[in-house]
């Protein structure tokens, strides 16, 4: 019931995941078997996202066990609030303070990949651009008038939107082409895209932590059904031979 309520809230939440722009989405090559990517994604989340966003349905210990991080190392480098390994991944920011600063409380991200999809998140995090008219100085191609600051800007650099110009008679039409950066970030464009992909991979994992186990069990179940179906069919033929 809690998950159903959360999904409904997320679908209509005004902070960062309730609107959809017309900008085309890029495909995120998700690989839940890539534990190195999941570990890097967890690091990005704990460093850049957890200050505002919680994962109230995900425990630290479950996360560390699933993605292969030693608990002592994880507590030292990924748990900054003094939380126990058995605690849920909850932000330290007070809800009232968050609403006062952002105008609305930032949503929980445990199930965001299931609500929005990995392609949406991947494109969203790569299409912020400088817009001095906005409260945080940035806007977003996927979610116009976003209320979220571009927290990954130190990595990407200052993003600038680019346009394609098409001349029609005496008029010039502008169409959004994409985003480029001014090169002030600590990462190259390719490195930044990888960081975003790792984060999205991690968010996909938290949306359904048992997915790989479920898929493995599902394959065994299908194999059993196939073998059992053949045996039942042969048994049926044997019985009906006596009837005829």
C-alpha positions in Angstrom: 0.0 0.0 0.0 2.9 2.4 0.9 4.5 1.8 -2.5 1.2 2.5 -4.3 0.7 5.8 -2.5 4.3 6.7 -3.2 4.0 6.1 -6.9 0.8 8.2 -7.0 2.6 11.0 -5.2 5.6 10.9 -7.5 3.5 11.0 -10.6 2.0 14.3 -9.6 4.9 15.7 -7.5 5.9 19.3 -8.5 9.5 19.2 -7.4 11.4 17.3 -10.1 9.6 14.4 -11.6 6.0 15.5 -12.4 6.4 17.2 -15.7 7.5 15.9 -19.1 9.0 18.1 -21.8 9.0 17.3 -25.5 12.7 16.8 -25.8 13.7 13.4 -27.1 15.1 10.9 -24.6 18.5 9.2 -24.9 18.8 5.5 -24.2 20.5 4.4 -21.0 22.4 1.1 -21.3 21.6 -0.3 -17.9 23.4 -3.4 -16.6 22.4 -4.6 -13.1 25.2 -7.2 -13.3 27.9 -4.5 -13.4 28.6 -4.2 -9.7 31.4 -1.7 -10.3 28.9 0.6 -12.0 26.4 0.1 -9.1 29.1 0.9 -6.6 30.1 4.1 -8.4 26.4 5.0 -8.7 25.9 4.5 -4.9 28.9 6.8 -4.3 27.4 9.5 -6.5 24.0 9.2 -4.8 25.5 9.4 -1.3 27.7 12.4 -2.2 25.4 14.5 -4.4 21.7 13.3 -3.9 21.3 12.2 -0.3 21.5 15.7 1.0 18.0 16.4 -0.4 16.5 13.0 -1.5 15.9 10.0 0.7 15.5 6.3 -0.2 13.1 5.4 2.6 12.4 1.9 1.4 16.1 0.9 1.0 18.4 -0.1 3.9 22.1 0.6 3.9 23.1 -2.9 4.7 20.9 -4.5 2.0 22.4 -2.1 -0.5 26.0 -2.8 0.5 25.4 -6.6 0.5 23.7 -6.6 -2.9 26.3 -4.4 -4.8 29.3 -6.0 -3.1 30.7 -3.2 -0.8 32.4 -4.2 2.4 30.3 -2.9 5.3 33.2 -1.3 7.2 34.4 0.6 4.1 30.8 1.6 3.3 30.2 3.0 6.7 33.4 5.0 6.5 33.0 6.4 3.0 29.3 6.3 2.2 27.5 6.9 5.5 28.0 10.5 6.5 25.2 11.0 8.9 26.3 8.4 11.5 23.4 6.1 10.5 23.6 2.4 11.3 24.0 -0.2 8.6 20.5 -1.5 9.4 18.9 2.0 9.0 17.0 3.1 5.9 18.8 5.5 3.6 17.1 8.7 4.8 18.4 12.3 4.3 19.3 14.5 7.3 17.4 17.6 5.9 14.3 18.5 7.7 11.1 18.4 5.6 10.0 21.9 6.6 13.5 23.3 5.8 13.4 21.6 2.4 10.1 23.1 1.6 11.2 26.5 2.7 14.3 26.4 0.6 12.9 24.7 -2.6 9.2 25.6 -2.3 8.3 22.0 -2.1 9.8 18.9 -0.4 12.2 16.9 -2.6 10.7 13.5 -3.5 12.0 10.1 -2.3 14.0 8.4 -5.0 13.7 4.7 -4.1 11.2 4.0 -6.9 11.9 6.8 -9.2 13.4 4.6 -12.0 10.2 2.5 -12.0 8.0 5.6 -12.1 9.9 7.6 -14.7 12.1 5.0 -16.5 15.9 5.0 -16.8 15.9 6.8 -20.2 14.1 9.8 -18.7 16.4 10.1 -15.7 19.5 9.6 -17.8 18.5 12.4 -20.2 17.2 14.6 -17.5 20.5 14.7 -15.6 22.3 15.5 -18.8 20.1 18.3 -20.1 20.3 21.0 -17.4 21.4 24.3 -18.9 22.2 27.8 -17.7 19.1 30.1 -17.3 19.6 33.2 -15.2 15.8 33.7 -15.0 15.4 30.7 -12.8 15.8 30.7 -9.0 18.8 28.3 -9.1 20.2 29.7 -12.4 19.4 26.6 -14.4 16.6 25.0 -16.4 16.1 21.6 -18.0 15.2 20.4 -21.5 13.3 17.4 -20.3 11.6 19.1 -17.4 11.1 22.9 -18.2 11.1 25.2 -15.2 12.5 22.6 -12.9 12.8 23.5 -9.2 15.9 21.5 -8.7 19.5 22.9 -8.7 22.1 21.3 -11.0 24.0 19.5 -8.2 26.3 17.8 -10.7 27.5 21.0 -12.3 30.9 20.8 -10.6 31.5 17.6 -12.5 29.9 18.6 -15.8 30.7 22.3 -16.0 28.3 25.1 -16.8 25.9 23.7 -19.4 24.7 25.9 -22.3 21.7 25.0 -24.5 22.4 25.0 -28.3 20.0 25.5 -31.2 19.6 24.6 -34.8 18.5 27.6 -36.9 16.3 27.1 -39.9 15.6 30.0 -42.3 12.1 30.3 -43.7 11.8 33.3 -45.9 12.5 36.3 -43.8 12.0 34.5 -40.5 14.5 32.3 -38.6 13.2 29.4 -36.5 15.2 28.0 -33.6 15.0 24.4 -32.6 16.7 23.0 -29.5 19.7 20.9 -30.5 21.2 19.9 -27.2 23.5 21.0 -24.4 27.2 21.7 -24.4 29.4 22.7 -21.4 32.0 25.5 -21.0 34.7 23.0 -20.0 34.8 24.2 -16.4 33.8 20.9 -15.0 36.2 18.3 -13.5 35.1 15.7 -16.0 35.0 15.4 -19.8 31.6 15.0 -21.5 32.2 11.2 -21.9 33.2 10.8 -18.2 30.2 12.8 -17.1 27.9 10.7 -19.1 29.4 7.6 -17.5 28.8 9.1 -14.0 25.2 9.8 -14.8 24.8 6.2 -16.2 26.3 4.7 -13.1 23.8 6.8 -11.0 20.9 5.7 -13.1 22.0 2.1 -12.9 22.0 2.4 -9.1 18.5 4.0 -9.1 17.3 1.1 -11.3 18.7 -1.4 -8.8 16.9 0.3 -5.8 13.6 0.3 -7.7 13.7 -3.5 -7.7 16.6 -5.0 -5.7 15.5 -8.6 -6.2 15.2 -8.3 -10.0 18.2 -10.4 -10.9 17.1 -13.1 -8.4 13.6 -13.0 -9.7 14.8 -13.4 -13.3 17.0 -16.3 -12.4 14.2 -18.1 -10.6 11.9 -17.3 -13.5 14.2 -19.0 -15.9 14.3 -22.2 -13.8 10.5 -22.0 -13.5 10.1 -21.8 -17.2 12.5 -24.7 -17.7 10.5 -26.8 -15.2 7.2 -25.9 -16.9 8.6 -26.9 -20.3 9.9 -30.3 -19.1 6.8 -31.0 -17.1 4.6 -30.0 -20.0 6.3 -32.5 -22.3 5.9 -35.3 -19.6 2.2 -34.4 -19.2 1.7 -34.5 -22.9 3.3 -37.9 -23.3 1.3 -39.2 -20.3 -1.9 -37.9 -21.9 -1.1 -39.7 -25.1 -0.5 -42.9 -23.3 -3.8 -42.7 -21.4 -5.8 -41.8 -24.5 -4.3 -44.7 -26.5 -6.0 -47.1 -24.0 -9.3 -45.2 -24.5 -9.3 -45.5 -28.2 
